[in-house]
């Protein structure tokens, strides 16, 4: 387990029905291969040492003896192998036979978990041979020469990792054993299965597994029987799934004649953070009378096979239209409600020719469409000053014209110069006073114009700027409703690109793409010729990195060390480790120092899983120390 990551494996071996020796050999081969690939937990199919389709052969003493003897041999051969392993076989307890998962590590059986719910419908008739765990009175048995815990109340524990086990049909009942195990602390569930194929069943099963991982806020590793099981009446195609909290991490291939190892990593630290965040999960949590059995995991660095998305706020391409429409609709719906409830005549938006104000204007247009009102009731104001370039100025004018809003221009140079003169501030001293005077003058113009026109000032600042404090206090930091307040910069860019691709208006398409190609800048310093001289990402760092840092810092409370490690995986092709470390330090310093700006934010709609609203997701003292985070 490295930074809470555990490499898990769903193993699908070839089987021969009723040939425990062959099946144990196949199991051993896959287990050795998994160990070489640094797997830490390996799960095999239900009744894998005998084959699931033995039918009345399960009544044969020879088969049961062979299963136990080959388990004994398997234990002897795995004494130096590190992975925690779960294999399936029939186990005799007193006068009953149970369909069991045997969990072992380094040659030692840690526990035996019997199946609870035995299907006896359709093609299944397990009750013909097996007893349910509900019938069992024993809590300890002797198996393969070892005295071991027996029952469905077993949890296997290593630090943050808590492993529970269920078998096949157990998942299909209204309250699966895995739900009870999760409430008792299990954050990884292993399922040993032998589920036959039928049309459409695989899709249903995938949904069932991912949904159970979401309901239990856990990792779920599922392995089902495959090649070699009897095809007398059924087909077993061999499949594996690895899911984590509602997300399918890995899916195996069905109908393969060769053995498979399906690997991924489950982040138990992330799962525990999610459980702490979801207090309704804790409301149901109970320790009960569960027995906890220790096992060991390596702490060595591991190579991730799962993908760490570099843009966690940005939807996948397969869901682009669906997600973008959803986000834009939430922004517009929230603004429409605020406009309607306020009874205002206009919406006043400052337009710089940059990304944030562009998105705010696009959202405002959608809101007015929802209300059935003319875009002319949207007053878009461009306010050129010392740093304004012709490119952003012309783009602002073109954008306002393309969206058919009421366009106004207020040149604020004279006002700002007079203000600086009143402060006895040299005109050529381009310091923070020089910059912020412009930002605050623009806000004053917008506020007063809104009063004049009976309108609301629509905020344009985004979530990334709020996290970094990259806004002028009581300047662009303030508005009457901030539509972008929970939209990070990487998502702003994505939404504007989506709007450009969806529009049928060529002029709007072209101006949106030129805005996307323009460097992000507050344009508060004089340009160098025709070019922007003040590029935000040169000063505070790449927004791609800062959004990544923000997501894992805020959403899961990860340590800076883990965030840095994850960023190295996600941005290996773009940034060197020392660059990531440098900008993470900048993020931490600015995030802590700029909380006072976030403590008095205007209203704005939450659209994703992360927000910095002091009335919603984030409450923090403005004078908290960042030292522990910067030095970790």
DRENGUMAR-709266 format. One record per residue: residue in one letter; y, x, z of N, C-alpha, C in turn. Coordinates in steps of 0.001 Angstrom, whole numbers, plus 500000, padded with zeros to 6 digits. Layout:
BEGIN
AYXZYXZYXZ;...
This chain:
BEGIN
X498807500853500000500000500000500000501236500884500000;X502035500765498962503215501601498783504424500697498591;X505399500799499514506550499893499508506101498429499453;X505012498125500151504515496755500197503686496341498999;X503535497227498021502764496928496811501297497289496998;X500412496354496680498969496572496787498341496324495420;X497609497309494928496946497165493625495655496376493797;X495609495208493172494448494329493282493746494236491932;X492455493910491994491646493881490773490690492699490781;X490680491974489670489676490946489430488637491552488489;X487418491704488972486363492373488209485357491353487679;X485090491423486385484115490513485761483000491350485160;X481868491517485857480762492332485336479832491511484439;X478993492208483708477874491544483041476830491235484104;X476140490090483964475079489754484917473777489443484184;X472697489591484931471398489068484483470946488092485549;X470649486899485137470284485857486090469012486260486832;X469105486272488165468000486563489077467605488038489105;X468441488926488572468140490363488593469178491062489476;X468940491058490783469911491594491730470111493098491561;X469080493804491159469189495246490972470166495574489842;X469985494917488711470893495123487578472321494739487953;X472457493605488627473797493111488966474510494035489950;X473755494608490881474346495553491834474804496817491103;X474016497262490116474407498434489329475699498170488562;X475802497001487949477012496646487211478218496551488150;X477977495994489322479044495892490317479519497273490731;X478569498165490961478892499526491387479694500255490318;X479300500105489072480016500774487983481475500323487913;X481694499028488009483063498515487958483856498925489196;X483180498951490332483852499335491571484286500802491520;X483428501661490977483788503078490832484958503246489861;X484908502493488784486006502560487811487318502083488436;X487245500984489194488441500459489854488990501470490858;X488092502127491593488530503132492571489223504297491872;X488711504717490701489339505793489942490745505406489489;X490942504127489251492252503641488812493126503217489995;X492723503656491193493507503478492420493612502025492881;X492629501209492510492606499835493016492388499851494522;X493023498927495216492901498861496671492104497647497135;X492073496599496327491255495412496612490574495004495313;X489257494787495368488496494415494170487680493167494482;X487762492185493601487085490899493806486101490653492671;X484860490300493033483819490012492056483494488513492062;X482740488021491061482476486577490958481572486021492056;X481569484732492148480726483968493072479248484205492745;X478468484468493789477020484700493647476715485773492603;X477615486758492515477494487772491469476270488662491583;X475723488849492785474559489730492914473273489076492439;X473260487766492339472064487077491828472319486411490490;X473568486090490238473912485187489157474101483799489735;X475083483071489236475378481742489773474348480708489318;X473743480925488147472919479879487520471426480033487807;X471083480548488974469659480710489323468968479380489619;X469730478354489939469185477018490217468096477074491303;X466922476503491057465901476419492108465288477769492482;X465644478795491727465210480141492134465875480552493449;X466967479896493801467594480185495097466646479837496259;X465579479096495975464592478776497016463512479843497137;X463595480844496276462583481893496265462964483003497250;X462056483274498156462298484326499151462538485674498493;X461811485956497413461954487246496739463388487451496258;X463982486424495658465351486544495154466321486824496299;X466129486118497413467026486300498558466850487682499175;X465599488125499235465343489477499752465992490532498851;X465835490345497546466395491299496591467924491342496676;X468544490184496875469998490132496996470457490933498202;X469785490738499337470192491452500548469899492949500432;X468756493285499844468413494705499706469404495421498787;X469807494775497714470756495417496798472168495453497370;X472467494528498245473729494644498993473683495885499867;X472524496116500517472368497287501371472568498584500547;X471974498621499359472125499794498500473573499974498057;X474219498858497763475628498895497355476497499455498478;X476202499059499700476956499559500859476756501061501026;X475529501531500824475246502965500959476017503775499915;X476084503252498700476723503985497611478255503948497663;X478805503055498464480270502903498490480904503478499750;X480163504280500485480681504801501754481915505684501578;X482080506255500378483244507108500150484284506457499233;X484076505193498921485037504491498058486033503702498910;X487313503835498588488367503284499431488623501783499284;X488394501159498117488830499769497968488136498788498919;X488893497789499345488311496627500012487646495793498923;X486403495420499137485632494761498084485072493430498574;X485039492442497689484433491144497995483416490814496909;X482149490671497298481094490306496349480424489022496814;X479804488312495850479162487045496169477654487129496143;X477018486478497116475558486407497142475110485294498087;X473874484815497944473342483822498882472946484513500187;X473302483903501307473025484517502611472266483523503485;X471141483981504050470351483155504953470889483277506376;X471113482133506973471535482102508372470679481042509069;X469767481500509908468855480551510545468024479844509497;X468046478519509540467256477720508605468071477251507407;X469266477798507240470153477351506162470479478502505218;X470865478142504003471302479107503005472761478812502664;X473580479862502615475010479694502357475426480505501124;X476347479960500375476983480630499235478160481423499817;X478076482744499813479013483546500611479751484613499815;X480902484976500363481625486180499961481430487212501059;X480946488372500686480775489465501652481903490467501414;X482693490689502437483848491586502341483484492899503029;X483590494013502290483215495296502867484155496397502392;X484134497496503112484921498671502757484219499919503268;X484087500908502405483458502189502758482103501991503437;X481292501123502841479931500930503322479778500031504526;X480868499504505043480799498662506235481196497233505899;X480311496300506270480664494886506096481688494495507160;X482829493954506697483883493537507622483742492068508011;X483159491292507119482978489878507426482310489143506286;X481723488003506589481044487153505601481665485764505666;X482189485301504510482868484004504457482033483031503626;X481508481964504224480719480982503471481618479975502753;X481096479406501686481828478394500924481871477098501710;X483011476444501697483176475218502485482811473975501694;X483351473858500492483192472621499725482249472855498547;X481090472199498587480047472394497594480065471253496584;X480353471557495318480395470490494311478995469948494034;X478910468640493967477637467988493681477854466829492718;X478699467095491730479054466071490743478963466697489357;X478845465824488322478788466337486963477667467343486791;X478051468530486328477066469578486077476704470379487318;X477353470087488435477142470868489655476212470143490627;X475347470924491300474496470336492343474179471395493388;X475239472012493902475060473115494857474427472664496168;X474629471401496540474050470942497805472522470915497762;X471985471056496562470522471109496426469978472369497111;X470810473444497148470324474717497692471111475205498909;X472403474899498947473270475520499952473790474527500976;X474118475059502144474819474298503171476306474639503129;X477104473696503563478546473923503666478852474737504916;X479933475480504854480400476210506033480688475261507190;X480961473999506872481227473016507924480003472774508797;X478822473106508247477580472906509005477237474085509913;X477919475199509723477528476432510401477998476463511846;X477095476843512737477445477007514152477607478482514502;X476983479352513720477017480786514007478390481381513704;X478793482329514490480038483074514251479752484551513997;X478480484927514147478089486312513917476662486324513391;X476414487149512385475069487227511819474699488691511596;X473434488936511281472989490262510872472675490215509390;X473306491091508638473134491124507186473074492573506729;X472056492894505947471858494257505427471861495278506556;X471294494880507701471183495786508840472443495921509668;X473475495134509375474723495217510123475017493881510815;X475488493961512036475899492774512768477363492515512438;X477658491337511853478991491132511268479526489736511592;X480862489572511575481476488254511764481123487327510594;X480944486049510909480568485050509910481414483802510135;X481984483260509058482750482029509191483936481979508253;X484585480840508221485755480650507355487052480977508085;X486953481436509309488140481723510114488450483214510159;X488063483945509121488241485392509109489457485788508274;X490288486647508814491407487243508089491264488756508184;X491527489432507081491378490880507014492773491498506940;X493090492352507893494481492756508139494671494263508014;X495738494627507275496196496018507229497720495990507163;X498364496208508295499826496164508331500342494808507906;X501248494811506909501802493548506405500791492745505601;X499753493406505092498778492738504232497759491972505066;X497635490667504774496652489823505449495872489081504367;X494568489310504319493739488804503228492850487666503712;X492865486558502972491958485441503215491047485237502020;X489935484526502212488930484368501158488519482906501043;X488378482437499806487751481141499549486911481257498284;X486064480269498037485141480341496914485284479115496016;X485559479352494777485544478390493673486057476999494034;X485143476054494268485504474654494512486445474488495697;X486450475435496615487357475354497755488799475164497300;X489145475742496140490515475640495629490828474250495098;X489818473498494690490048472242493974490225471041494895;X490078471220496192490162470084497113491616469870497541;X491947468688498112493341468405498479493966469410499442;X493194469864500418493705470890501341492741472070501300;X492990473027500414492076474168500284492071475042501533;X490970475714501805490942476677502907492043477730502807;X492445478066501576493502479069501413494825478588501984;X495064477293501980496297476764502575496307477001504076;X495159476768504705495060476988506148495152478478506469;X494531479311505630494597480751505846496027481257505712;X496758480722504725498150481129504528499003480762505735;X498771479582506274499531479162507457499182480012508674;X498010480628508643497616481526509729498065482966509477;X498721483201508329499271484526508061498787485204506804;X497753484681506141497231485340504939498279485329503833;X498549486488503240499472486542502109498802487015500818;X497513487306500885496706487543499688495428486724499827;X495133485914498827493923485097498821493005485588497712;X491737485798498053490725486183497082489832484983496808;X489582484714495545488707483603495187487573484113494306;X486348484028494828485141484376494079484626483080493455;X484581483038492130484310481768491463483246481914490384;X482680480764490019481793480666488853482099479328488192;X483187479301487466483661478065486856483304478049485378;X482543477062484986482130476984483585483286476519482702;X483109476683481409484147476305480459483987474855480014;X485108474211479791485167472930479080486562472836478491;X486715472047477476487976472003476746489148471642477664;X490163472495477661491368472251478450491285472689479893;X490099473044480362489922473382481775490641474678482140;X490677475631481212491295476917481509492788476766481795;X493452475931481018494888475698481232495119475031482577;X494277474063482887494400473378484180494178474357485333;X493166475226485183492841476185486226493994477168486449;X494587477637485358495721478548485476496867477892486246;X497141476636485920498190475901486620497852475740488092;X496589475438488372496135475246489750496329476523490573;X495958477653489995496048478926490708497504479323490948;X498325479239489918499728479624490093500432478688491059;X500094477401491003500724476446491915500287476695493358;X499004477025493553498540477315494907499214478564495452;X499415479568494595500113480777495042501551480464495422;X502146479463494755503512479058495097503539478268496397;X502633477303496535502595476487497755502332477344498988;X501450478337498831501084479197499962501975480426500070;X502882480593499106503749481779499068502892483028499264;X501939483203498368500966484279498525500618484895497186;X499885486001497241499235486529496064497859485897495951;X497410485653494731496119484983494545495335485742493475;X494130486205493846493283486971492930492009486166492684;X491794485785491439490695484885491075489790485571490062;X488486485561490339487492486142489422486367485143489198;X486011484914487930484954483947487628483838484586486810;X482650484025486954481444484552486301481554484483484780;X480898485435484117480998485483482664479699485806481960;X479755486805481070478659487147480170477362487431480924;X476324486722480541475019486902481157474564485714481967;X475498484884482430475097483667483127474357482746482150;X473462481953482673472632481099481824473493480108481022;X473129479962479747473806478983478888472907477780478607;X471966477516479516471052476386479342471818475090479073;X472808474821479914473615473612479734475114473897479736;X475511475126480152476921475445480351477255476787479729;X478549477033479575479041478337479126479979478891480189;X479726480137480598480594480833481545481270481973480792;X482585481869480634483298482790479739483883483994480446;X483841484032481786484377485176482511485884485253482422;X486564484972483505488025484996483450488579485471484785;X489744486004484711490422486452485914491889486090485861;X492446485796487029493874485509487142494411486237488370;X495600486775488236496319487326489379497703486691489391;X498016485980490477499291485264490569500004485657491857;X501319485499491839502113485792493035503249484772493145;X503183483959494168504242482999494475504704482211493253;X503749481665492525504074480803491392504226481503490064;X504102482822490049504224483593488808502867484193488459;X502432483981487234501173484564486773501442486007486374;X500876486950487114501090488369486834500165488890485749;X498929488410485749497941488923484794496893487853484535;X496457487781483291495389486853482913494379487599482057;X493103487446482381492064488136481627491700487404480345;X490874488050479555490398487461478305489057486777478530;X488928485581478006487646484876478104486744485255476934;X485467484889477084484478485043476016484321486509475586;X484312487406476579484102488815476307482669489203476678;X482050490019475848480680490459476131480660491762476918;X481824492349477133481915493583477905482578493318479248;X482249494120480268482864493941481587484389494109481512;X485072493463482449486529493527482487487016493910483882;X488098494672483912488848494925485141490281494478484891;X490694493471485630492053492933485490492864493411486691;X493920494207486440494657494834487538496131494459487534;X496661494341488724498107494228488905498410494575490359;X499682494469490733500080494731492108500676493474492716;X500355493241493965500957492140494723501906492747495746;X503115492213495785504152492739496675504175491901497954;X503450492349498961503376491566500197504695491600500961;X505479492657500784506791492708501437507699491612500872;X507604491421499577508385490349498923507920488978499408;X506614488816499535506077487539500002506508487248501433;X506469488275502282506882488073503671508364487746503759;X509178488386502920510604488085502887510839486635502462;X510059486197501481510185484817501001509780483822502085;X508736484145502814508295483250503892509335483166505007;X509957484292505326511006484253506354512206483450505875;X512502483552504585513633482822504015513364481317504002;X512122480943503649511749479526503600511299479081504992;X512257478625505786511908478296507171510957477101507268;X510862476303506216509898475202506233508464475723506225;X508262476920505662506930477533505728506615477897507174;X507583478495507838507379478890509234507173477677510142;X507780476545509763507630475329510575506174474890510669;X505390475178509619503989474761509600503041475869510057;X503555477091510144502684478226510420502059478131511812;X500792478470511873500083478445513152499017479524513169;X498897480220514270497889481273514386496487480687514546;X496374479588515273495075478955515463494093479880516156;X492825479717515812491757480520516423491166481496515416;X491984481942514486491497482831513443491141484197514010;X490065484764513481489661486107513871490226487118512866;X490865488162513376491508489151512513490738490471512565;X490413490961511370489583492157511231490381493221510483;X490487494374511064491288495448510473490568496115509303;X491358496500508311490863497377507255491985498349506907;X491703499311506045492678500376505761493076500373504290;X494349500722504044494857500886502691495563502234502593;X495555502814501418496238504082501199497754503863501175;X498485504878501618499949504825501550500488505747500462;X499597506226499610499999507149498542500807506411497481;X501747507100496831502505506475495729501569505937494665;X501952504830494067501107504259493029501905504035491755;X501181503996490654501785503706489358501685502199489117;X502823501560488906502826500105488734502291499706487367;X501412498735487367500972498147486107501730496858485820;X502281496224486850503095495032486636504487495463486180;X505127494620485422506448494928484897507521494598485927;X508454495518486099509637495237486902510768494940485922;X511173493691485832512187493292484859513524493937485190;X514167494600484233515461495228484511516584494220484720;X516390492999484220517436491981484335516876490746485051;X516747490823486369516079489733487100516802488389487043;X518091488406486724518841487150486643518740486492485268;X518252487245484290518263486771482908516913486163482554;X516883484949482007515600484311481660514902485035480521;X513587484895480483512804485478479399513128484821478074;X512901485573477009513266485069475684512541483775475334;X511340483606475814510599482387475506511218481141476095;X512073481317477098512719480168477748514228480208477589;X514699480917476569516134481134476433516927479834476336;X516580479004475380517341477769475165517257476856476391;X516049476694476911515845475814478059516669476257479264;X516614477548479580517311478051480761518821478089480565;X519267478521479404520716478581479152521334477193479192;X520677476231478586521196474861478623521240474341480058;X520221474692480828520157474253482218521318474840483022;X521557476144482866522625476801483626523995476283483208;X524232476225481908525522475736481428525761474289481850;X524698473508481863524815472108482278525144472002483765;X524525472852484589524849472830486018526304473202486261;X526760474246485566528161474637485710529092473509485279;X528813472931484111529676471881483574529606470615484422;X528415470271484899528236469062485705529005469190487017;X528925470382487635529666470605488877531159470496488665;X531646471090487581533079471023487291533502469597486954;X532680468883486188533018467507485826533165466630487069;X532245466812488016532339466043489262533609466384490022;X533957467686490083535173468084490789536426467516490100;X536437467542488777537578466976488039537688465481488276;X536537464792488231536543463342488419536972462964489829;X536412463655490827536732463303492212538171463657492575;X538713464676491910540092465086492200541114464217491484;X540685463549490427541603462684489683542689463441488941;X542416464702488586543440465518487943543527465228486446;X544663465613485869544895465361484450544389466498483573;X544458467707484111544124468864483292543275469878484058;X542671470772483285542049471973483829542824473158483267;X543216474067484137544019475216483727543152476475483853;X542993477197482735542122478370482699542892479562482135;X542882480662482865543464481893482345542493482571481401;X542953482917480190542079483486479167542544484906478839;X541661485854479109542004487264478903541451487833477611;X540497487131477016539779487701475883538552488470476325;X538214488345477643537029488986478183535903487997478393;X534750488502478878533542487691478996533675486539479990;X534165486838481192534167485834482258535035484633481915;X536251484891481443537139483769481121536619482997479911;X535901483714479022535293483031477871534245482034478332;X533373482471479244532358481556479757532998480391480494;X534021480658481288534697479581482021535292478553481066;X535826479014479942536402478072478969535302477280478269;X534189477940477940533063477220477324532530476143478274;X532428476472479554531955475507480548532943474363480703;X534230474683480700535260473643480820535168472666479654;X534943473193478451534809472321477278533610471394477438;X532504471904477947531326471062478187531612469991479237;X532325470367480278532648469407481335533495468264480791;X534450468592479955535300467541479382534515466677478401;X533542467265477716532654466465476858531850465479477708;X531368465928478868530623465037479762531475463860480215;X532761464129480446533675463089480925534248462246479791;X533919462625478538534441461888477392535935462092477207;X536420463263477607537855463538477510538129464596476446;X539355464594475943539759465514474890539876466936475416;X539515467898474559539693469301474918541169469660475074;X542037468808474549543474469074474683543926468962476141;X543107468343476977543431468272478406543059469568479136;X542468470498478402542212471835478953543368472738478536;X544056473272479512545197474150479227544741475595479412;X544626476308478313544196477706478339545425478591478220;X545542479529479139546764480323479232546428481804479074;X547060482441478103546937483892477988548208484524478534;X548069485588479313549205486189480019549226487687479794;X549667488130478621549669489561478322550586490344479257;X550157491587479535550966492470480365550721493916479929;X550914494858480824550939496275480470549651496763479819;X548498496252480278547235496789479797546592495995478672;X547222494909478269546614494041477253546562494735475896;X545383494755475295545246495321473947545327494200472918;X545626494579471697545731493584470627544387492896470394;X543296493633470586541964493060470359541693491897471309;X541912492100472599541640491027473559542654489897473410;X543882490245473094544923489213472902544572488300471728;X544210488907470597543871488108469413542593487295469655;X541634487889470362540401487150470663540682485944471554;X541599486095472503541966484975473369542567483839472543;X543459484183471639544097483153470798543074482475469894;X542191483268469297541180482711468389540220481791469143;X539825482206470331538904481402471135539522480059471497;X540778480079471914541443478828472296541558477887471099;X541853478463469954541978477642468747540628477057468336;X539568477870468427538226477424468014537708476291468891;X538101476287470176537635475246471101538601474062471183;X539688474115470387540634472991470270541252472597471611;X541568473620472417542223473347473691543729473535473536;X544483473117474540545928473342474541546187474793474940;X546796475546474030547001476978474264548432477253474698;X548557478079475723549869478501476193549870480015476372;X551044480600476207551201482035476419552369482285477360;X552114483060478385553161483455479330553118484969479450;X554124485638478895554202487097479011554732487428480400;X553937488149481189554322488370482588554937489754482828;X555202490503481776555721491862481957557016491871482759;X557976491026482365559270491036483038559132490642484501;X558285489647484773558105489197486157557510490301487022;X556516490990486477555870492050487240556820493224487437;X557576493560486405558543494661486525559598494347487574;X560042493096487591561030492701488597560420492777490000;X559194492371490107558507492418491398558364493860491885;X557972494751490985557837496158491362559189496770491726;X560211496335491001561558496813491320561982496341492702;X561667495083493029561994494544494353561291495334495457;X560116495878495144559355496662496124559749498140496108;X560726498495495248561095499908495069559885500753494669;X559053500149493804557839500829493335558099501422491948;X557919502746491777558170503369490465557328502726489364;X557930502474488215557230501825487109556100502695486558;X556248504018486715555237504923486161554153505316487157;X554184504707488334553151504968489332552060503903489191;X550997504265488498549958503291488143548872503247489217;X549248502802490395548317502742491518547830501315491740;X547205501089492899546633499768493166547706498690493253;X548896499043493734549997498071493783550384497648492374;X550481498619491491550812498360490091549789497418489457;X548512497653489734547452496828489153547423495430489766;X547459495381491087547300494082491745548497493165491563;X549669493763491359550850492939491098550634492087489852;X549971492638488865549701491890487630548688490767487884;X547615491106488599546576490109488870547143488946489684;X547977489253490673548523488184491522549569487371490770;X550302488006489891551289487265489090550589486269488177;X549476486683487605548720485769486740548223484567487535;X547711484816488734547228483711489565548368482782489948;X549532483352490264550680482509490611551084481620489443;X551093482186488241551433481399487047550458480240486882;X549164480535487010548151479494486837548274478409487899;X548474478806489154548588477831490244549807476929490045;X550926477541489724552145476749489560552069475855488328;X551443476362487272551288475540486067550363474353486354;X549320474593487158548431473486487530549205472431488319;X550086472862489223550929471906489956551814471136488992;X552365471843488040553291471245487075552603470211486190;X551343470494485840550629469639484893549624468699485559;X549585468716486880548618467863487578547194468303487318;X546940469602487435545624470118487083544980470961488163;X543799471458487844543050472373488706542956473723488010;X543113474795488778542880476134488244541384476427488297;X540806476737487147539374477029487058539173478534487194;X538410478923488226538150480341488461537219480923487422;X537437482198487105536628482860486081535756483983486629;X536031484470487856535295485601488419533815485317488596;X532981486349488433531528486152488482530908486739489747;X529611486518489901528879486939491094528878488456491266;X528752489202490175528726490665490259530042491194490807;X531145490633490338532455491050490822532628490717492301;X532088489589492713532156489224494132531340490192494985;X530178490604494478529335491531495225530024492880495401;X530702493339494363531361494642494399532790494565494928;X533292493347495104534686493194495495535636493582494374;X535171493523493129535981493920491978536875492744491554;X537748492390492465538697491302492243539881491534493169;X541040491111492748542244491270493569542328490144494583;X542376490524495847542458489515496915543691488637496696;X543444487331496685544477486332496415545077486495495024;X544338487166494154544700487238492744543627486497491968;X542924487223491099541830486588490354540674486199491271;X540751486644492527539774486254493548539894484770493895;X541050484161493610541322482799494076541442481811492913;X541000480586493148541138479496492179540950478188492929;X540874477093492174540621475796492797539165475348492613;X538459475970491679537023475738491514536492476862490642;X535547477652491181535036478829490476533720478555489794;X533747478278488508532523477867487807531531479012487628;X532013480266487686531119481417487490530694482080488796;X530974481441489921530812482106491220529396482589491496;X528393481940490946527018482386491196526328482877489925;X527140483253488930526601483772487670526919485262487577;X525906486144487660526156487589487582526526488022486166;X527086489201486062527639489670484782526584489716483682;X525367490180484002524334490237482962524000488850482427;X524073487848483296523804486486482856525002485898482111;X526215486269482512527414485848481772527280486279480319;X526925487538480132526765488076478770525683487313478002;X524612487010478664523493486299478035523912484885477621;X524651484214478474525084482838478189526085482792477040;X526994483754477014527972483785475926527272484084474601;X526302484990474622525540485277473398524776484041472937;X524228483290473898523526482056473551524476481057472891;X525674480897473474526657479969472905527047480389471497;X527156481706471275527496482206469945526406481887468936;X525155482041469352524032481800468443523818480317468160;X524222479469469087523986478032468936525078477314468153;X526294477861468148527388477154467499527259477195465977;X527740476150465335527758476093463881529135476474463330;X530056476753464257531412477146463887531443478664463715;X531619479133462463531566480571462205532670481330462936;X533865480757463011534963481449463692534662481610465181;X534091480570465784533726480656467198532605481678467385;X531616481637466484530512482603466544531036484035466491;X531932484296465532532427485659465326533270486141466501;X534130485272467028534983485714468132534157485932469397;X533147485109469599532290485302470774531568486642470700;X531101487009469520530406488290469401531365489476469506;X532592489298469073533552490381469263533903490538470746;X533973489434471450534198489496472898533026490189473583;X531813489887473134530628490538473691530653492045473438;X531225492474472332531270493894471975532437494629472630;X533330493906473295534496494522473919534125495085475286;X534516496313475607534219496863476944534787495985478048;X534006495822479127534473495035480272535636495775480929;X536765495082481125537948495729481693538886494686482276;X539580495026483397540620494135483906541922494299483126;X542008495346482301543201495648481496544476495622482335;X544489496423483357545659496509484239546400497835484079;X545849498763483299546514500028483002546851500087481523;X547943500740481163548347500811479752547232501354478879;X547058500784477676545990501246476783546284502631476217;X545227503256475728545363504530475033545417504230473542;X546609504174473023546788503715471652546443502241471563;X545426501907470753544965500524470635543728500251471485;X543270501274472188542006501163472912542207500900474397;X541252500168474980541257499906476419541079501222477163;X541927501474478142541848502734478890541071502583480192;X540915501355480652540318501108481972539005500342481790;X537895501062481759536591500447481557535878500319482903;X535597499087483277535055498799484613533795499585484915;X532873499641483962531577500275484234531684501788484367;X532756502387483824532992503810484060533427504060485495;X534027503035486109534600503195487442533611502812488549;X532964501677488404532080501198489483530605501295489132;X530294501595487865528900501745487485528414500606486599;X527241500781486005526697499776485078526370498458485793;X526828497371485211526527496066485801525033495763485774;X524327496321484802522874496098484767522234496595486061;X522646497783486515522116498318487763522598497517488964;X523878497201489000524410496491490159523798495103490311;X523550494430489203522897493117489296521466493260489798;X520796494313489363519443494597489844519468494862491350;X520376495720491791520508496014493225520783494733494001;X521713493937493495522132492713494196520966491756494378;X520175491578493329519064490628493376518073490997494479;X517635492241494491516609492632495468517182492826496868;X518436493191496969519081493326498275519286491958498916;X519782491018498137520146489712498682518954488764498750;X518152488757497691517081487757497605515913488066498534;X515590489358498698514407489715499484514703490653500649;X515944491105500770516287491982501878515575493320501836;X515252493813500622514543495079500505515409496238500982;X514754497292501453515459498503501868516036499198500636;X517116499969500807517643500734499670516595501624499019;X515695502208499829514661503089499270513746502322498307;X513360501115498686512490500329497802513249499862496568;X514502499454496743515305499025495596515451500175494607;X515705501371495132515839502549494273514547502823493520;X513416502722494208512118502950493563511849501912492472;X512133500651492763511945499602491762512861499818490561;X514094500216490819515038500465489729514557501615488852;X513944502601489450513399503717488669512294503233487727;X511512502240488177510470501676487305511106500852486187;X512107500064486541512692499134485579513566499832484537;X514255500908484950515242501545484070514854502974483690;X513559503236483678513092504606483400513620505137482072;X513783504266481106514225504711479779515746504796479664;X516476504213480631517940504163480507518681505099481461;X518180505232482690518929505983483689518026506978484408;X518589508139484698517867509135485477517880508744486952;X516880509192487718516831508834489138518111509159489895;X518746510290489583519959510646490307521115509702489988;X521127509149488757522158508165488409521939506870489189;X520687506452489296520367505234490043520765505397491503;X520427506548492078520779506817493479522299506778493672;X523036507391492760524502507445492852525108506042492842;X524683505213491897525291503881491773524807502934492864;X523609503184493395523154502370494529524034502639495747;X524420503874495946525324504197497051526683503523496860;X527148503499495631528415502803495335528275501316495645;X527154500741495216526928499317495478526956499021496974;X526217499794497754526133499543499191527499499697499861;X528226500730499481529544500961500071530480499802499772;X530525499399498514531454498336498126531008496974498672;X529683496730498667529210495427499132529624495188500584;X529442496180501426529803496012502835531316495969503026;X532037496805502313533485496898502521534243495676502013;X533677494938501070534417493858500415534012492457500876;X533294492366501974532864491054502451534041490138502744;X535163490683503198536307489838503572536773488969502410;X536568489431501177536953488622500017535993487454499833;X534736487695500163533732486632499985533798485595501100;X534404485956502218534470485021503351535414483851503093;X536232483947502083537180482850501804537168482496500320;X535983482317499798535843481962498388536160480489498153;X536693480165496982536828478753496612535470478135496317;X535430476842496226534192476146495880533713476560494490;X532407476432494294531820476718492990530345476405493026;X529746476036491889528346475579491883527348476729491949;X526305476561492741525184477503492753524246477123491605;X523883478126490783523025477830489632521691478572489674;X521573479597490527520328480358490595519865480518492028;X518979481488492238518402481668493572519280482515494480;X520363483071493937521235483950494710522673483464494629;X523325483406495755524735483035495817525378483805496961;X526698484008496863527432484695497927528427483776498614;X528240482490498426529143481540499071529008481618500589;X530130481685501318530062481700502790529625480361503364;X529590479344502510529119478026502958527664477789502561;X527093478752501850525734478579501342524810479692501746;X524513480593500788523450481570500974523820482775501829;X525116483103501942525434484400502529526537484302503574;X526164484651504794527130484726505887527016486114506500;X528136486823506551528105488217506992529445488568507633;X529431489311508736530702489752509313531401490737508381;X532698490597508255533452491452507338533512492902507805;X533265493137509080533369494497509603532010495103509950;X530931494597509323529597495164509564529521496588509015;X528762497447509692528616498837509271527534498973508203;X527806499802507204526840500056506131526051501342506344;X526288502039507446525720503373507627524196503395507541;X523547502444508192522075502439508186521538502304506767;X522202501502505950521744501286504572522059502499503705;X523218503078503878523598504226503053522761505453503376;X522268505532504602521517506717505025520008506537504970;X519542505374504549518091505124504564517413505772503357;
